[in-house]
Each structure stands twice: as C-alpha cells, then as structure tokens.
C-alpha cells in the first residue's frame, strides 16, 4: 500500500508552478476550501505556518475549461506583481487558463471588484507585452461578452453577481474558457457578514471552491510580516478534506496497533498525519453553517474514533515523551468531532459514547460542553474541581469548549505547538492549564492590606484562564461592559496600588490589558468577600479604583440581574458559591449588595465610579430560620415541590441523584416571596429525558437580602 502519494493528481497542473519557488502578497491572505476531490491545491502554507498545510491557490478542470482561485485578490496587483516569483506565476496561470482559446483577457469591474481597476495596470501591461488583448469590462456578464474572451478575471466582487451572470460564467468554463478568481473570506465575514452570502462563494461553489474565514501567518518566513508561500503542487498534500480523510484512513488502517510507534519513527508520516488532522480542523472551524461537508466531517470522525478505540479511545494513556504525536492526534480528532456539527443534548451523548468518555470526563462534556484534553492524565481531584468549578459559573457567561494540559499531551514537533496547544483551537474558546496537582502548591492571592487568602495553585490557574474566556466572551461582547473595563484600566494608570492585584510592576496592566479581568479572578475565586473588603480598605486609604474593579467583576457575574456570585476556593480545591442579592439605580448601575450579613450601599458619581459607601450589619431574628423544610410530593409526571420562607429570598432548587449529582436545576437564582411557595418538576433531566424510577434528592438553597442563607433537602421517590 502506498501511503505517501498525492491522490488523484492531474499532470496538467504542473505548468502552473513551472519556474516558481515562492509567492507572496503584502497583506493577510486567507485559505481556500475544496468542496470535492477534483479541486487541486497549487500553492499553500508550510508546516509551521498558521494554519498549516492549507491552500492559498487552487485549480480545477471543469469539462473543457479551467479555473484558478487565489486566497487574496491582490496577489497580482501593481504593488505585488514584482514580488518574488509572482510575475512568473501570473503568466503561468493565464497561459494555463487560456489553453487554445483566443488570447483575450477580460477583467470584470461592474460588481464592486477590489481587483481589476487601476491596480490591474501592471498585469495588464505585462500580458499585453506577451501578445494578449486585455480589457476591463463594467457591464453585465453575458454569453455574448464571454464569447470574445479566453480568460475572465473576477477580482473579489463584493457586489451582487446575478444568477444569470453566474450561469453564463459556468457555461463559459464548461465550454473551454478560463476563469481566474480572487477573494478573501475573512474580510467579507468581518465587514459584510456570513460567508454563505459572499458573492465570490456563490460563484466559486459552481466549481467546488469556497473562501473560508481565517488568515495565514508564518513566524519563520515572511516579508514585512506577510507570509511567504514556498509549498507548491504536487508537494502540497494533504491539503483538502478529501485528501486528508483518505490519508488518515490509509495510514491508520495500515498501523492499527503500532501507529504511535510509526509516527515517532517516521517524521514524514508524522508531519502528514498532523497536517491531515489540521486540514479537517479548518473545516470544523470555518465551513459555513449550512455546508453538507459538516455532516461528512462528523461522520468521518465518529467512524475513526469508534473503529480504532485502541488508538482513539479516551481510556488510552500515552507517554507524552515517546508517543506525543498519537496523543496529540487523538485530542485533535476530538476537537474536530465536537465542532463539526452544532452541539445538542443527544449529539453530546453520541459523541461521548464514541469517544468512550466516562466519569467526570463525560460529565464535563455532556453537562458543560467542555472537553478535557489531558491525555487522560488529570487525576480525580483535578477532574472533580474542574467539573464543580464550571458548574458553579452562571450559564451563558462563557463559550469555553476545550481545556488542554499541554505537558500531559506532549509536543510531537517543534513549532507553533510549543506548549500552548494552538493546534487544538476550534470554533469556540479553549484554555491551557499547567500540570500541577491539587495540593502541590498554594497561592496567597491578596496583598498585605488584608489578611491572607490562600487557594490551591492548580485551582487559581484554572480560574484565571477561564476568566480570560469570560473577558473575551461576556465583557468584550457587550459595549457597556467593554467600555467600562477599558475605563477602569485607563483610570488606574500605572500605580500598582490602584489595582486589586497590586503585586505586579508599575504599568503592568497598561501594557497587558488582557490580564486585567482574569487577574481579578485569582482573588474573586479565592474569597470574593475578601476581594470586596480589599477594595474598601483601599478606598478608605484614598485609592478609589480597586472598589470600582471589585464591583465591576461582581456586575459581570450578575449578568445584569439582581444577584451575583461570591466564591471561596481553599487549598484542597473545595469550592463554594453564594448568591449575593444586589440592587441597581435607575441607570442599571450596582449600588447595593448584601454579603456575609452586611448590607453595602454605594454612592456613585456621574461616570459610575464610587464616591462613597456605607455598611450595616443585619440578621434575622433568632429562632426564625429562613427555610426549615422542603416537601416533595410525587406526581404521575414528576413532583410538586413546596417550601415556606420566613423572608423574601433568592432561591435555587435542584433535583439530585443519590450520588449527589445534579439531575435538573428546576429554578436557579429565582426570587421567591416570604410564605408558602410552590414549584413543579416535570420529571425530566437537563437533557429533557424522563428520569428512571428510583430515589432522588430535592435540594433548596435560599438566601435573604441580609445574607442569611439556608439549605434544606428532601427525599423523593419517582415511580414509572
């Protein structure tokens, strides 16, 4: 069996790259995607580029005609034609496209094309010097116009290309014409919208070509920051979905037992196996939502991990030193599998079953939508903390999908993967944790202004990294929060004592603003009440910025509601969360919160900063518990749940299994009045499935405005 071939390659593509060693565009070119096996990669990125092994130029023969597509319309513009071998490449492309047709080239300009106007002059002159008749055309594209052309250039049209124009171009190509297309997927997506509606994709799909999101970079080979492309047909392999699936299938089938050893022993196999997985990763990240190839990608990954459980099953633990390539390939396959189709409860279970996820690995994925990519090396304490931590976060606060531990997975080759797991990026956010065990180290998260507050080192890193995701998703995604965060950083200047996290050098947060929010998380999750106290101690000392920072963090975690989450994590990794009621002024700004039996009120300036505060200790009358019991009465479908409160409270009511795991949160952060309250559980779990008959626990947690709290439980028998 030949495993190093390049698939069904047509010898007719060789003239495109004759005499070409490198090409470059002084911009940010993007990748192309082949929708079928006929589309052939012509030029693309190398193994240490991002994304690696992807085409920036493709070509396809369609009946009697030919098409070439480029990942940036400016490759052949006036400013770039003289770079490297761009001129020779342009001449090769046009010569190949024209075939035996008349040597007439038309550049369309009537559809808001970014290339074809004045920036086409250099290529126009070059082609004319070689005997071509070259013209620009601003009218509608019709069969009569195309009958006079040998090659048509459409250089990144942002205006509508009418269906009849697309049909005319397709007929032109099938009849023997040549079509040169330029486009840029990331640019359209950033400034116009979904790539499903990109005019170049509406045209390119007729020939099996799509421009997708993303842009190329190369840390080791660039010109003024722009990547230089040196990999050409036929060496650019595997670079399409068809090629990648074929290569992974062939190599895995040839080594069903010894694949880890084969990858370590043969660098060529290792390189191509990695690139094949990364090509599929690009599809899972960037294919349009309606692309049928997403289902094909899902089916391929499902078949791969279920056919080869000895290689891809979650229970397999690889040596990160001697088997890193296989460990990495499995984790990459998991990411692609998870991202191929939208996550649903049923699909999450199917994916967990295929991967062989059990215990907290399964709970993390099915309940929180997070894959733990650790080469199955995290211990039970680490898995337990990550599960409980993520379950404690307010729903909708983040879009975390992957937690990696790079040192547990290993590093198969030097390059972009050097410890940060960028090769495992996906459609949604991911983080990388260090490999310290819970109990190995501890951190005092607080300066000397207040008593020490210590947290386990692994837990502190997890809270910090997850809150980078919260910052990017919840804060950056809302203009009011984003602007408030930026103002807090600017107002605090370079003086360390103006920040809650004052142990860094002067100017640290001004130079590293991305660390601001995540850094506060180290304190907030160690002890939220102590974080609030630190802000007030600094306020009393004349430094007003820290209390504004503490209230901002509380506001983010409130998600605009009437309560926020206070936390404590100790040095053993135990986490507790308290829902703290709060109040807002007419502008929606936080002006009151109650924590630890103390009511805090804040007076705000016009810009939202605290200019004064008061605090008052309160408590319920002795002998008057907030809630003394909860009653669970079974019904045919589930249960009637009743409880009595002695004061208004924010409640959370959940149904647990006998092992203490949450089956369903019936209500969360719900305001309930004093007196008798009644709720109904429909007998279904979080996935919407009826629970089996058996014993369950009902847990009610209630917290009054003054901070007084109560948790009560009741036994519930479900029969079917």
N, C-alpha and C positions, 0 to 999 in steps of 0.2 A: 504493500500500500504506500503510495506517495503522499507524504504529509506536508511537503514544502512547496508544492506547486501553487500557482496563482489562479486556479479555477479556469472558467471558460473565457480565456482572453483572446481577443481577435488580433492577429498580427497587423491588421490595418491601422492600429492606433500608434504604431511605432514612429511614423513620420512626425507626429505632434511634438515629440521631445528630442528629435534629432538635433544635436549641437547645443542642447540646453542643459546647463549644470545647476543653475539657480535662478529663481524669480523672486520678486519682492514688490510690495506696494506699500508706500509710506502712509499707512492708515491702519485700520483694525479689521482685516478681512475675517470672514466667517465661514463656517463649514457648510458643505452641501450634503444632502442625503439621497441615496439611491433607492428608489421605490421598487426596483426589480433587478434581477440579475444581469440584465443587458447593459445597464449603465456601468461604465468602467472608470475607475479613478485614474486620473492622469498626473496630478501633482497634489502633494499634501504634506502634512506635518510629520516630523520625526518623533522618536520615542520619548524624548524629554521635553517636548512641547506640550502645551495645554490648549485644546485637547490633543492627545497624541494619536497619530496614525489615522487622521481624518482627512478626507479630500477637500482641497480648495478649488480644484478644477476637475470636472468630469466630462466624459464624452460618451455618445451613444449613436449607433447607426439605426435608423428607423426606415425600414423598407429601402428605398433607393437613396435616401438623404441622410444627413448627418447633423448632429447638434453638439455644441461645446458650451458648457456653462461655467462661469467663474464666481468665486466667493467674494468678489468686490468688483464693482464696475470700473474702478479707477486703475486696474492693472495696466491698461493700455492707454491711459490718458497722457496728455502732454508732459505732466510732471513725473510720470513713472516709466514712460516708454524707454527712456535711455538707461534705466537702472539694470544692472546685472545682465541677464540674458532675456529681458522682457521683449526687446525688439525682435530677436530671432524667434522667440516663442510666438509672438503675434503673427509674424509672417508664416510660421508653420501652421498655425491654427487656420488662418484664412485660406492658405493653399490647400489644406486638407478638406476644409468645408466646401470649397468651390468645386472640387472634383472636375468633371467635364462640362460643367455649366458655364455660361458666359461670365467673363471676369468683370462682373459688375457688382459693386457693394453698395447697399443702401443702409444708412443709419437712421432709424426712426427717431423723431423728435416731437411727436404730437401727443405724448402720453405722460408728460412731466418726467421725461427721462433725465437721469443725472449724468449720463454719458451720451455723447452724440452731437453736442453743440460745439462751442469753441474749444472745449477740452479734447475734442476728437481731431483737431487740426494736424497734430504731429503724425498720428497714424494714417490719416487721410493722405498726407503728402508722401509718406513712405510707400503706401500701397500704389499711389499714382505713379511713383517713380519706377515701380515694378510692373507697370502695364495694366493696372486695374483702373476701371472707371468708378469713381467714388462720389456719392452724393448723399445729402441729407434730405429726409422726407418728413413733412409735418402733417400730412393728411391721413385719412382713414386707410388702413391696410386692407387692400382688396386683391383678389386674384389677378386682375389686370396689372396692378402695380408690381406684384410679385413675379409676374411672367417675364419681366425685363431684368430680374436680378439673379445673380448666382449665390450671393451671400447677403443675409439680412442681419443687422446688429440691433438688438434691443437692450439698451444700457440702463437697467434698473428703473423701470417705469413705475411711478407712484400714482399715476392717473389710470383711470379705467381703460382696460383693453377690452373692447366689446366682444361678446361671444362670437360674432361673425368674423371678427379680426383674428381671434384665436383659431377658429376653424380654418381660415384662409392660410395662416402660418403652418398649421399642421398639414394641410393638403400640400402646401409648397414643399415641406420637408419630405413627406412621403413620396412626392414626385421627383425627388432628386436634389432639392435645394439644400443649402447650408444655413444654419441658424446659430449665431453667437449671442449668448445671453449673459448679462452681468446683473448681479443682485447682491443684497446684503440683508440677511434675515434679522439680525439683532437690531439694526437701525429701524426697520419698519415696525418691529414689535415695540421698541422703546418710544417711538414718536407717533405711530399711527394706530396700532392695536394688534389683534390676533393675526398670526401668520396664515390662518385659513383664508383670510380675505386679501392677502398680499397679491397684487396683480401678477408679479413675476411667478408666484407659485401657481396661480390659475393657468398660466401659460406653461410653466415647466412641468407640471404634472402630466400634461399630454405626452411627455417624452420620458416619464419616470424619474423626474428630478424635482427636489424640493430644497429651498433655502430654509435652514433652521436657525434657532437662536444660538447665541454663543459667539465668541471671537477667539482668534488664535493669539498665542504669545509663545515666545521661545526665550528662556533665560540665558541660553548659551550661544545663540546665533541670531543676531538681529542687526538692523540698520536703522539708527535713530529711534530705537525702541520698537520698530516694526519687524515681525518675524521674517526670516529668510527661508524659503522653501527649497529643499535640495533632494527630496524624495520624489521620484517620478516613475511612471509606468515602465516596466511591469513590477518594479520593486515595491510599490505601494500596495501591500497586501498583508492581512485582510483589512479592507477599508470600507466595506459595505455590509449591511445586515446579512445579505445572502452569503457573502464570503466568510463573515465572522461565525455564523451558525455552522456552516459547513466545516470550518477549521476546528471549532470546538468539538463538534460531533466526531470528526475523524480522529483527532488526537486522543480524546477521552476514550473512545471505543478501542483504540489501539493499545491503551495503557489502563485498563480498568482497575488494576491493582497497584501498579508501580508508577502511576502518574506523578506523585510527589517527587520520587527519585529521578524520574526522567526530566522533569522541569529543572531540577537543581543541576543535573549533569550536563544538560544541553542548552546553552544560552540562547541559541536561535529559536528553539521550541518555546523556551520561557518567554522570550520577547514577543513572539507572535501570539502565544496564548493570552498573555496580558493585553496586547493590543486588541485582540478579538473581543475580549470581555469589555474593554473600554469603548469600542465601537457600539456595542449593544447598549452600554450605559448612556451614550449620547442619544440613542433613540428613546430610551426610557425617560430621559430628562426633557428632550426638546421636540419630539414628534408632536404634531398638532393633536389636540384632544380627540378629534374625530378620526384620526388615521387608523385604518384597518390593521396596519402593521403593529399597533399596540397589542392587539389580541394575539397576533402571531408571536410577538416577543414574549408575552405572558405564557403562552402555551409552550414555547421552547424552553424557558427557564423552569417551568413546572416539570416538564419531561426530564430535563437534565438532572435536577436535584432528586427526583424520585427514582430515576433509572440507576443512579450511581450513589446510593446512600453511604457506601463505604468511603466515598470521596467528599460528598457534599452534605452529608447528614450533620446536624448540629452537635451530636454527641461525640464526633471525632475531634480529638485534641491533637493539633500538630505542633511539632517542635519549631518555635519561631526562629531558631537559628538555622536548622538543617532542612526545614520544609516550609519556609516562609512563602514561597511562590504559590503553593497549593492553598495554604491558609488564606492568603490574600484573595485568590481566585474564588474561593467559596464565599467569602464575605462580599466580594463584588457581585457575584451572582445573586446573592440575597437582596442586595440593594436594587439591582435591575428588576428582579422578580417583584419586589414590593412596589416599585414605581411604575411598572408597565401599565397598570390599569388603576382607576380610582379605587380607593380603599372603601370597602363596605364591610359590615359585620360578617357576613357569610364568606366573603372573599378573604378576609383576615384569617378566619378559621382554616380555610382551604390552604392558604399559604403556610400557616403554622404547621398543619398536618404534613405538607410536602417537605418542609424543612426538618421536621422532627423536633419542633420546639416543645419543651416540657417545663413544668415548674414556673419559676419567675421569668424565664426567657419567654415562655408562652404568654404569661400574664402581661408582661411589658408590651408585647406586640398586640395582643388581642384587645386589651383594655385601654392601653395608652397610645397604641400606634407607633411604638418605638422599637427598633431592632437594636439589640446589644451585640455589637460586632467585636467580640473579645477572644476569638479562637477558643471559646468555651473554657476560658481560664479565670474569669472572675469567680471568687468564692461566694458562698451562700450569703455572707454578711454584706458583701458589696451588692449582690443582686437584690437582696431584701431592701437595702437602703434606697437604691435607685427606684425600685418599684414604689415604695412608700413615699419617696420624695415627689415623684411625678404625679402620683395620685393626690398629693396634697395641694398641687397647684391648681388655681382656678381654671376651669375649662375655657378654651379659646384664647389663652394668654400667649401661646407659642405655637410654632409649627415644627417642633423637633420630630425628626423621623429616625435618626441614627445616633447611637452612642458608640464610639470606637475607642479601643485601647491599643494604640499603635504598637507599643512594646510587646504586647501579648500576641499580636498578629505577626510581627516581624517585618523586615524590609527586604524584598526579593532582589532589588537592584538599586544602585544609587540613582538619584534624580529627584523628580518632583515629589516622590512619595516619602521623602526623608523625614519620617516620624509624624507627619501631620495628617495622614490619611486623605489627602486631596483626591486620590484615585477613587475614593469611596463616596464622593459627592453625589447628590441626587437632586430630585425635584424640590425637596424641602430641606430643612436645616439639619445639620449634623454637628456633633462636637467630638473632641478627642480628650480622653481622660488619662491621667498618669496611672501607673500600675501599683501604687502603694496600697497596702491592705489596711482595712479599718483597724485602728489600734496601733499602727506603726508610727504615726506622728500626730501631733496636735498643734493647733494654731490659736494664739490669743488674738482675736480679731479686733481688739479695742486698744486705743491709746491710753495713756495714764490719767486722763481726765476722769475716767470712771473705773470701777472695779473690773478686773479681767473677766473676759468671757471666752471660754475655750471650746473649740469644735475640732472634730477629727479632721485630719488633713485631706483624706480622700473625699469626705463629705463637703468640705469647703471648696475643693476644686470643682466638684460636681455642681454645687450651687452657683459658683462663679461662671462656669462655662454655659450652663443652661440659661443664665440670665443675659449672656451675650445674645442668645436667641430671642429672649423676651424683648430685649432692647431693639433688635433688628425687626421683629415682627409687630409687637404691640406698640412700641414707642415710635419707631421710625415710620410706622404705617399710619399714624394719626398726627395731623399737622399740629394740633394743640399741644399734644404731649411732646412731639419732636421739638417744637419751638421753645417750650418750657425747659426741656432738658438742656438745649443749647444755651439758653439764657443763664441757667444755673451755672454752667461751666464757665461762661464768659464773666459773669459777675464775681465768681470766686477767685479769678485771677491766678496768680502763681504761688500764693502763700499756702503752704501745706495745711495750716490750722484752719483755713477756710473750708476744708473738706472733711467729711466724716472720716474718710480714710486718709489720715494725715501722716502716715508713716513713709510716704514717698517723697522724693526730692522735689524742690521747688519747680513749678512749671510742668510737673509730670502729666496732669490731666489736660492741660492746654495743648501739650504735644501729643497726647494719646487719648483723645476724647472718647474713643471707642471703649476704653476701660472704665469710664466713669460709672455707668449704671451697674455693670457686672461687679465692680469693686464694692459697691454698697451692699450687694447681695451677701458678701462674706460676713458682714455684720448682721444684716437683717435676719439671716437664717441661723446664725449663732444665737442671737437673742434680740428679737425685734423691740421689746420694751427697753432694753439697754441702749439700742440704737436711738430710740426716741429720747431717752434720758441724756445721751451724749449731745444730741442736738440742742437740748435745753440748757445743759451746762455751758456749752459754747455761747449760746445766746446770752446767758446771764453774764458772761465774760466780755460781751461786746461784739461777738462774732455771729452774725445773723445768717450766714449762708448754710451752715450744717443743718439747722432745723428745717429750712426750706427743702433741702435734699432729702431728709427723712420723710417729710410729708409728701414729697413728690413720689418716692418709692411706694409709700402707702397708697397714694392715689392710683398709681399704675395697677397695683394689685387689687384695687377696688373695682376696676373696670367700669368706672362711672357709677357704681351702685352705692348702697347705703351701709356697706360694711367692707372691711378689708381683712387681710390675713396676717396675723402675727405668728411667728415661728420660734421654736427653740430646737437646736440640734446639739447633742452632747458629744463627748469624746468617744462614746461607744457606738455612735451612729443612730441613736434613738431620736426620732423626730416627733414633735408635737405641733399642732396648729390650732390657733384660737381665732374665731371670727370676731373681730372687733367692730362694734357699731360706730358709725360716723355720721356727721351731718354736714350739709353744704349751704353756702349762701345763695343768693338769687342768681349769681353768675356760675354756679356749679362748682365753686372752689371749696376745698375741705376746710372747715372752720371748727370742727369739734370731733373728738373721738374719745372713747372710753376704754381703758385698758388697765388691768390689774387693780380694779376697784377705785380707779381715779378717772375723773372726767376732765379732759383737757379742752380748753377753748382758746381759739387763736383769733387775734385781730389782724386783718390783712390790709396792706397798702393797696393803692390802685393797681400796681403791677403784679399783685398776688403774693408778694413777699410778706413774711410775718413781721409785724412791728410791735406785737405784744402778745402775752398769753396769760392764762390763769389755770389753776388746777384745784380740784375739790375732791376729797375722798368721800365716797358714798358706799352704802351697803344696804342689803335687805334686812328687815327686822329679824332678830334671832328667832329661830324656830319656824321660819317660813321658807322652806326650800322652794326654789324656783319651779321645780317639777319633781314630784315624788314618785310618779309611775307612768307607764305607758301600757295600754291594753291592746292586744292584737286578737281580733275575733275572725276566725277563718270564714270565708265565703266560698261559693262554688268556683269563682274565678281567681280569688286571691285572699284578701283580708281587709277588714275595716280596722283602722288604726286610730285610737282615741287617747288623748292625754289632756292634762289640766295644768295650766301655767298660773303662777301667782303674780306675774307681771308680764308686760309685753316683752317679747324676746325674738331673737333671730335663731331659727332652728335648722337643723339638718336631721332628716330621718332616713335611715337606711335599713335594708334587709341584708343580713349576712348569712353565710352558710355556717355550719357548726365548727368549721376550721377558722372562722373569723374573717374570711374573705368577703368583700362586698359583692353581693349578687346584683343589687339595684339600689341606687340612691333615689328614693321616692321624691324627696324635695331637698334642695340644697340652698342655703342662705335665704330661707323663706321667713318673712315677717309674720309672726303669729301674735294674736291678742291675748291678754290675760283672760283666764276662764277656760271652759271646755273647748277643745279643738278636735276636728275630725278630718282624717285623710283616708284615701282609698288606694290600695296597691292592687294592680291588676294581675298579679301572679306571674309576671314576666321578668326576665333578667335584662341586663343592659343591652343585650343584642336583640331584644324583642321576642325571645323564645320563651315559651311556657316552661317554668322550672319543674323538675320532677317532684314527686311526692316525697315528704320527709320532714325532718326537723330543721327549723330556721330560727334565727335570732332577729329581733327588731331593736334597733338602737336609735335613741333620740338624744341629740345634743342640743341644749338650749343655752343661750347667753343673753342676759339682760343688758340694758344700756349702761348700767354701772359696772359692768364687767363680771358680775356674778354668773356662774355657769353651773350647769348640772348635766349629767349623762345618766340615763336610765335605760334598762334593757328588758325585753320580754321574750318569752319563748313562743314560737308559732309553729303549729303542726299543719302542714299542707297535705291534703289528700286529693287523689285524682280518680 
